[in-house]
Amino acid sequence: FVPCNGRFPTLIMLASIFVGGAVAKEHASLAATLAVVTVVVIGIILTLFVSALLSRTVLRGEASAFTLELPPYRRPNIGQILYTSVIDRTIFVLWRAMVMAAPAGALIWIMANVHVGSLSLAAHLAAFLDPLGRAIALDGAILVAYIIAIPANEIVVPTLLMVYLNQGVMSDIESFEQIRLVLVQQKGWTMVTALSLMTFCLVHNPCSTTIYTMWKETKSWRWTIIGALLPLALGFALCFLIARGSMLLG
């Protein structure tokens, strides 16, 4: 429930286009910033809420104390620091990301370039998921983007534009104004769509690297599955409430 570096670009884009675009130009940056900060605060509140809920259900009776013994002070070992920073904390993480990203890259290419009729596999999947997406104030293309982007949340927006524009490669659109034209004028996005997507961006399944790390640290498929699906279920529930609330408010 804490936005990572991969989620912030999507949050900033949505806040800038929809929240910032809904107020006077001189206040746009402040409004967009407050929107992103609000999302982060909501993530903190959800963290506390879910932690309290789990401690009263599946974690009931398990010890929750935490003891940390401070190690004796030693003069820093420069070689050990460099090894830990470069090898253990950087190269291993990058290798893990590459292992996850390579199959995803092949899947993205296949879905974007293999056509059935006049539409790509990605477009067909988006059409299939569209009813589910509409039920939570999103659409099928958004859900496809999040499925494809499981290895890396950074590619959600490029993947979404690729599906929307029915292209064989990820779009290189960099201007918020160009993105706004596609989302608002071509695809009919509204403020409700943006609010629901900002919520889903905050509360959905973690990326594949995080899922693998959860399994590596816990050696438990049970907790890995819970850690992956619990945020996703909560995200669908919150977006469904946003969609129903917007319908009641007209």
C-alpha contacts under 8 A as a table, 3 or more apart, distances in Angstrom:
res1	aa1	res2	aa2	distance
1	F	43	G	4.80
1	F	44	I	6.93
1	F	46	L	6.77
1	F	47	T	6.09
1	F	202	L	6.06
1	F	203	V	5.85
1	F	231	P	7.48
2	V	40	V	6.69
2	V	43	G	5.59
2	V	44	I	6.94
2	V	202	L	7.10
3	P	6	G	7.70
3	P	7	R	5.64
3	P	8	F	6.44
3	P	40	V	6.90
3	P	43	G	7.73
3	P	202	L	6.04
4	C	7	R	5.42
4	C	8	F	6.55
5	N	8	F	5.47
5	N	9	P	7.48
5	N	154	E	7.86
6	G	9	P	6.60
6	G	10	T	7.95
6	G	152	A	6.79
6	G	153	N	4.73
6	G	154	E	4.45
7	R	10	T	5.63
7	R	11	L	6.42
7	R	153	N	5.89
7	R	154	E	6.56
7	R	201	C	6.47
7	R	202	L	7.36
8	F	11	L	4.98
8	F	12	I	5.92
9	P	12	I	5.16
9	P	13	M	6.04
9	P	154	E	7.12
10	T	13	M	5.11
10	T	14	L	6.18
10	T	154	E	7.83
10	T	156	V	7.49
10	T	157	V	6.66
10	T	198	M	7.81
10	T	201	C	7.43
11	L	14	L	5.28
11	L	15	A	6.02
11	L	36	V	6.43
11	L	198	M	5.94
11	L	201	C	7.18
12	I	15	A	5.11
12	I	16	S	5.92
12	I	32	A	7.30
12	I	33	T	7.98
12	I	36	V	6.66
13	M	16	S	5.23
13	M	17	I	6.11
13	M	176	F	6.96
14	L	17	I	5.32
14	L	18	F	5.80
14	L	19	V	7.33
14	L	194	A	6.14
14	L	198	M	7.07
15	A	18	F	5.58
15	A	19	V	4.90
15	A	20	G	6.11
15	A	31	A	7.90
15	A	32	A	4.71
15	A	33	T	7.46
15	A	35	A	6.10
15	A	36	V	6.63
16	S	19	V	5.93
16	S	20	G	4.72
16	S	21	G	6.56
16	S	28	A	7.30
16	S	29	S	7.21
16	S	32	A	5.17
16	S	176	F	7.85
17	I	20	G	5.85
17	I	21	G	5.27
17	I	176	F	6.67
17	I	177	E	7.71
17	I	180	R	6.46
18	F	21	G	5.00
18	F	22	A	6.04
18	F	191	M	6.22
18	F	194	A	6.78
19	V	22	A	5.26
19	V	23	V	7.14
19	V	28	A	7.47
19	V	31	A	6.32
19	V	32	A	5.64
19	V	35	A	7.12
19	V	191	M	7.80
20	G	23	V	5.81
20	G	24	A	7.95
20	G	25	K	7.64
20	G	27	H	7.39
20	G	28	A	4.01
20	G	29	S	6.18
20	G	30	L	7.71
20	G	31	A	5.41
20	G	32	A	4.90
21	G	24	A	7.53
21	G	25	K	7.42
21	G	28	A	6.37
22	A	28	A	7.77
23	V	27	H	6.44
23	V	28	A	5.91
23	V	31	A	7.52
24	A	27	H	5.48
24	A	28	A	6.18
25	K	28	A	5.06
26	E	29	S	7.46
27	H	30	L	5.42
27	H	31	A	6.15
28	A	31	A	5.18
28	A	32	A	6.12
29	S	32	A	5.18
29	S	33	T	6.07
30	L	33	T	5.10
30	L	34	L	6.13
31	A	34	L	5.18
31	A	35	A	6.19
32	A	35	A	5.07
32	A	36	V	6.42
33	T	36	V	5.27
33	T	37	V	6.20
34	L	37	V	5.00
34	L	38	T	5.96
35	A	38	T	5.06
35	A	39	V	6.37
36	V	39	V	5.12
36	V	40	V	6.43
37	V	40	V	5.08
37	V	41	V	6.25
38	T	41	V	5.04
38	T	42	I	6.13
39	V	42	I	5.04
39	V	43	G	6.26
39	V	198	M	7.55
39	V	199	T	7.45
39	V	202	L	7.21
40	V	43	G	5.00
40	V	44	I	6.47
41	V	44	I	5.06
41	V	45	I	6.32
42	I	45	I	5.03
42	I	46	L	6.10
43	G	46	L	5.07
43	G	47	T	6.12
43	G	202	L	6.87
43	G	203	V	7.83
44	I	47	T	5.01
44	I	48	L	6.42
45	I	48	L	5.25
45	I	49	F	6.14
46	L	49	F	4.94
46	L	50	V	5.92
47	T	50	V	5.39
47	T	51	S	5.97
48	L	51	S	5.13
48	L	52	A	6.14
49	F	52	A	5.23
49	F	53	L	6.18
50	V	53	L	4.89
50	V	54	L	6.02
51	S	54	L	5.23
51	S	55	S	6.12
52	A	55	S	5.19
52	A	56	R	6.47
53	L	56	R	5.33
53	L	57	T	6.36
54	L	57	T	5.04
54	L	58	V	5.60
54	L	59	L	5.57
54	L	60	R	7.47
55	S	58	V	6.71
55	S	59	L	4.70
55	S	60	R	5.25
56	R	59	L	6.45
56	R	60	R	5.12
57	T	60	R	5.33
59	L	62	E	5.62
76	P	81	I	7.70
77	N	80	Q	5.36
77	N	81	I	6.23
78	I	81	I	5.08
78	I	82	L	6.18
79	G	82	L	5.21
79	G	83	Y	6.13
80	Q	83	Y	5.05
80	Q	84	T	6.04
81	I	84	T	5.20
81	I	85	S	6.02
82	L	85	S	5.14
82	L	86	V	5.77
82	L	87	I	7.75
83	Y	86	V	5.40
83	Y	87	I	5.25
83	Y	88	D	6.66
84	T	87	I	5.72
84	T	88	D	4.83
84	T	89	R	6.01
85	S	88	D	6.10
85	S	89	R	5.04
85	S	90	T	6.41
86	V	89	R	5.87
86	V	90	T	5.08
86	V	91	I	6.28
87	I	90	T	5.65
87	I	91	I	5.00
87	I	92	F	6.37
88	D	91	I	6.39
88	D	92	F	5.66
88	D	93	V	7.67
89	R	92	F	6.33
89	R	93	V	6.28
90	T	93	V	5.27
90	T	94	L	6.06
91	I	94	L	5.06
91	I	95	W	5.99
92	F	95	W	5.08
92	F	96	R	6.12
93	V	96	R	5.06
93	V	97	A	6.20
94	L	97	A	5.00
94	L	98	M	6.13
95	W	98	M	5.01
95	W	99	V	6.19
96	R	99	V	5.18
96	R	100	M	6.42
96	R	209	T	6.73
97	A	100	M	5.15
97	A	101	A	5.91
97	A	151	P	7.48
97	A	209	T	6.12
98	M	101	A	4.89
98	M	102	A	5.89
99	V	102	A	5.82
99	V	103	P	7.45
100	M	103	P	6.36
100	M	104	A	6.74
100	M	151	P	5.82
100	M	208	S	6.75
100	M	209	T	6.88
101	A	104	A	4.99
101	A	105	G	6.01
101	A	151	P	5.67
101	A	152	A	7.54
102	A	105	G	5.17
102	A	106	A	6.55
103	P	106	A	5.18
103	P	107	L	6.23
104	A	107	L	4.97
104	A	108	I	6.07
104	A	148	I	7.00
104	A	151	P	6.71
105	G	108	I	5.12
105	G	109	W	6.27
106	A	109	W	5.20
106	A	110	I	6.24
107	L	110	I	5.15
107	L	111	M	6.11
107	L	148	I	7.84
108	I	111	M	5.25
108	I	112	A	6.08
108	I	148	I	6.68
109	W	112	A	5.23
109	W	113	N	5.90
109	W	168	G	7.14
109	W	169	V	7.29
110	I	113	N	5.33
110	I	114	V	5.51
110	I	121	L	7.79
111	M	114	V	5.83
111	M	120	S	6.36
111	M	121	L	4.78
111	M	122	A	4.93
112	A	115	H	7.75
112	A	120	S	5.60
112	A	121	L	6.41
112	A	122	A	5.77
112	A	162	M	7.83
112	A	163	V	7.55
112	A	166	N	7.56
112	A	167	Q	6.72
112	A	168	G	4.88
112	A	169	V	6.98
113	N	120	S	6.19
113	N	121	L	7.70
113	N	167	Q	7.94
113	N	168	G	5.14
114	V	120	S	5.59
114	V	121	L	6.10
115	H	118	S	6.40
115	H	119	L	5.36
115	H	120	S	4.03
115	H	121	L	5.85
116	V	119	L	5.73
116	V	120	S	6.04
116	V	121	L	6.68
117	G	120	S	7.88
119	L	122	A	7.97
119	L	123	A	5.84
119	L	124	H	6.57
119	L	166	N	7.49
120	S	123	A	5.14
120	S	124	H	6.35
120	S	166	N	7.19
121	L	124	H	5.05
121	L	125	L	6.13
122	A	125	L	5.11
122	A	126	A	6.09
122	A	144	V	7.13
122	A	163	V	6.44
123	A	126	A	4.95
123	A	127	A	6.22
123	A	141	A	7.40
123	A	163	V	6.11
123	A	164	Y	8.00
123	A	166	N	7.09
124	H	127	A	5.11
124	H	128	F	6.27
125	L	128	F	4.99
125	L	129	L	6.20
125	L	140	G	7.45
125	L	144	V	6.97
126	A	129	L	5.16
126	A	130	D	5.87
126	A	139	D	7.73
126	A	140	G	4.19
126	A	141	A	4.67
126	A	142	I	7.87
126	A	143	L	7.32
126	A	144	V	5.88
127	A	130	D	5.08
127	A	140	G	5.90
127	A	141	A	7.58
128	F	131	P	7.30
128	F	140	G	7.01
129	L	132	L	5.47
129	L	133	G	6.21
129	L	139	D	7.37
129	L	140	G	4.47
129	L	141	A	7.74
129	L	143	L	7.12
129	L	144	V	7.76
130	D	133	G	4.90
130	D	134	R	6.00
130	D	139	D	4.93
130	D	140	G	3.64
130	D	141	A	7.20
131	P	134	R	5.13
131	P	135	A	6.31
131	P	139	D	7.25
131	P	140	G	7.15
132	L	135	A	5.22
132	L	136	I	6.98
132	L	139	D	7.32
132	L	140	G	7.14
133	G	136	I	5.51
133	G	137	A	6.44
133	G	138	L	4.68
133	G	139	D	3.93
133	G	140	G	5.10
133	G	142	I	7.51
133	G	143	L	6.67
134	R	137	A	4.95
134	R	138	L	5.11
134	R	139	D	5.01
134	R	140	G	7.52
135	A	138	L	7.31
135	A	240	F	6.42
135	A	243	A	6.85
136	I	196	S	7.31
136	I	236	F	6.78
136	I	239	C	4.92
136	I	240	F	4.30
136	I	241	L	7.64
136	I	242	I	7.25
136	I	243	A	5.34
137	A	192	V	6.82
137	A	193	T	5.51
137	A	196	S	6.18
137	A	239	C	6.76
137	A	240	F	7.14
137	A	242	I	7.33
137	A	243	A	4.99
138	L	142	I	6.59
138	L	143	L	7.89
138	L	193	T	5.79
138	L	196	S	6.91
138	L	197	L	6.85
139	D	142	I	5.58
139	D	143	L	6.73
140	G	143	L	5.17
140	G	144	V	6.21
141	A	144	V	5.03
141	A	145	A	6.16
141	A	160	L	6.21
141	A	163	V	6.32
141	A	164	Y	6.91
142	I	145	A	5.06
142	I	146	Y	6.41
142	I	160	L	6.07
143	L	146	Y	5.18
143	L	147	I	6.25
144	V	147	I	5.04
144	V	148	I	6.15
144	V	160	L	7.67
145	A	148	I	5.24
145	A	149	A	5.90
145	A	156	V	5.36
145	A	157	V	7.48
145	A	159	T	5.36
145	A	160	L	5.17
145	A	163	V	7.86
146	Y	149	A	4.88
146	Y	150	I	6.26
146	Y	153	N	7.59
146	Y	156	V	6.03
147	I	150	I	5.61
148	I	151	P	7.52
148	I	156	V	7.88
148	I	159	T	7.60
149	A	152	A	5.20
149	A	153	N	5.37
149	A	154	E	7.50
149	A	155	I	5.82
149	A	156	V	5.61
149	A	159	T	7.63
149	A	207	C	7.73
150	I	153	N	6.46
150	I	206	P	7.35
150	I	207	C	4.79
150	I	208	S	5.62
151	P	207	C	5.30
151	P	208	S	4.84
151	P	209	T	6.63
152	A	155	I	6.21
152	A	156	V	7.95
152	A	207	C	5.92
152	A	208	S	7.47
153	N	156	V	5.60
153	N	207	C	6.73
154	E	157	V	7.44
155	I	158	P	5.34
155	I	159	T	5.85
156	V	159	T	5.26
156	V	160	L	6.04
157	V	160	L	4.98
157	V	161	L	6.20
158	P	161	L	5.22
158	P	162	M	6.12
158	P	170	M	5.36
158	P	171	S	5.49
158	P	172	D	7.30
158	P	173	I	7.97
159	T	162	M	4.95
159	T	163	V	6.29
159	T	170	M	5.84
159	T	171	S	7.53
160	L	163	V	5.24
160	L	164	Y	6.14
161	L	164	Y	4.94
161	L	165	L	5.90
161	L	170	M	7.23
161	L	171	S	6.14
162	M	165	L	5.33
162	M	166	N	5.77
162	M	167	Q	5.16
162	M	168	G	7.14
162	M	169	V	6.49
162	M	170	M	5.10
162	M	171	S	5.61
163	V	166	N	4.96
163	V	167	Q	6.65
164	Y	167	Q	7.98
167	Q	170	M	7.16
167	Q	171	S	7.66
173	I	178	Q	6.83
173	I	179	I	6.89
174	E	178	Q	7.56
174	E	179	I	7.70
175	S	178	Q	5.29
175	S	179	I	6.45
176	F	179	I	5.01
176	F	180	R	5.98
177	E	180	R	4.95
177	E	181	L	6.28
178	Q	181	L	5.16
178	Q	182	V	6.56
179	I	182	V	5.23
179	I	183	L	6.15
180	R	183	L	5.11
180	R	184	V	5.59
180	R	185	Q	7.46
181	L	184	V	5.53
181	L	185	Q	5.17
181	L	186	Q	6.62
182	V	185	Q	5.89
182	V	186	Q	4.99
182	V	187	K	6.35
183	L	186	Q	5.94
183	L	187	K	5.05
183	L	188	G	6.32
183	L	189	W	5.53
184	V	187	K	5.66
184	V	188	G	4.66
184	V	189	W	4.65
184	V	190	T	6.84
185	Q	188	G	5.64
185	Q	189	W	7.69
189	W	192	V	7.90
189	W	193	T	5.74
189	W	194	A	7.28
190	T	193	T	5.16
190	T	194	A	6.46
191	M	194	A	5.00
191	M	195	L	6.11
192	V	195	L	5.12
192	V	196	S	6.05
192	V	242	I	7.56
192	V	243	A	7.45
192	V	246	S	7.04
193	T	196	S	5.20
193	T	197	L	6.06
194	A	197	L	5.10
194	A	198	M	6.04
195	L	198	M	5.12
195	L	199	T	6.23
195	L	242	I	7.99
196	S	199	T	5.10
196	S	200	F	6.15
196	S	239	C	5.28
196	S	242	I	6.44
196	S	243	A	7.58
197	L	200	F	4.86
197	L	201	C	5.83
197	L	239	C	7.84
198	M	201	C	4.98
198	M	202	L	6.33
199	T	202	L	5.19
199	T	203	V	6.09
199	T	235	G	6.92
199	T	238	L	7.37
199	T	239	C	6.77
200	F	203	V	4.94
200	F	204	H	5.76
200	F	235	G	5.29
200	F	236	F	7.28
200	F	239	C	6.76
201	C	204	H	6.37
202	L	235	G	7.90
203	V	231	P	5.45
203	V	232	L	6.35
203	V	234	L	6.77
203	V	235	G	4.71
204	H	229	L	7.97
204	H	231	P	4.95
204	H	232	L	4.06
204	H	233	A	7.53
204	H	234	L	7.53
204	H	235	G	5.42
205	N	227	G	7.84
205	N	228	A	4.98
205	N	229	L	6.04
205	N	230	L	7.61
205	N	231	P	5.55
205	N	232	L	4.86
206	P	210	T	6.03
206	P	211	I	6.42
206	P	228	A	6.05
207	C	210	T	5.41
207	C	211	I	6.33
208	S	211	I	4.93
208	S	212	Y	6.08
209	T	212	Y	5.13
209	T	213	T	6.14
210	T	213	T	4.91
210	T	214	M	6.16
211	I	214	M	5.13
211	I	215	W	6.46
211	I	224	T	6.44
211	I	227	G	7.60
211	I	228	A	6.54
212	Y	215	W	5.17
212	Y	216	K	6.12
213	T	216	K	4.91
213	T	217	E	6.05
214	M	217	E	5.27
214	M	218	T	5.99
214	M	219	K	7.84
214	M	223	W	7.74
214	M	224	T	5.66
214	M	227	G	7.70
215	W	218	T	5.26
215	W	219	K	5.04
215	W	220	S	5.91
215	W	221	W	6.48
215	W	223	W	7.66
215	W	224	T	5.40
216	K	219	K	5.46
218	T	223	W	7.28
218	T	224	T	7.67
220	S	223	W	5.57
220	S	224	T	6.24
221	W	224	T	4.94
221	W	225	I	5.96
222	R	225	I	5.36
222	R	226	I	6.20
223	W	226	I	4.92
223	W	227	G	5.83
224	T	227	G	5.08
224	T	228	A	6.19
225	I	228	A	5.09
225	I	229	L	5.94
226	I	229	L	5.31
226	I	230	L	5.44
227	G	230	L	5.85
227	G	231	P	7.13
228	A	231	P	6.55
228	A	232	L	7.02
229	L	232	L	5.01
229	L	233	A	6.06
230	L	233	A	5.24
230	L	234	L	6.24
231	P	234	L	5.08
231	P	235	G	5.99
232	L	235	G	5.00
232	L	236	F	6.30
233	A	236	F	5.24
233	A	237	A	6.25
234	L	237	A	5.01
234	L	238	L	6.15
235	G	238	L	5.25
235	G	239	C	6.11
236	F	239	C	5.21
236	F	240	F	5.99
237	A	240	F	5.09
237	A	241	L	6.32
238	L	241	L	5.10
238	L	242	I	6.33
239	C	242	I	4.96
239	C	243	A	6.16
240	F	243	A	5.03
240	F	244	R	6.14
241	L	244	R	5.13
241	L	245	G	5.85
242	I	245	G	5.06
242	I	246	S	6.04
243	A	246	S	5.26
243	A	247	M	6.39
244	R	247	M	5.15
244	R	248	L	6.29
245	G	248	L	5.12
245	G	249	L	6.19
246	S	249	L	5.08
246	S	250	G	6.03
247	M	250	G	4.96
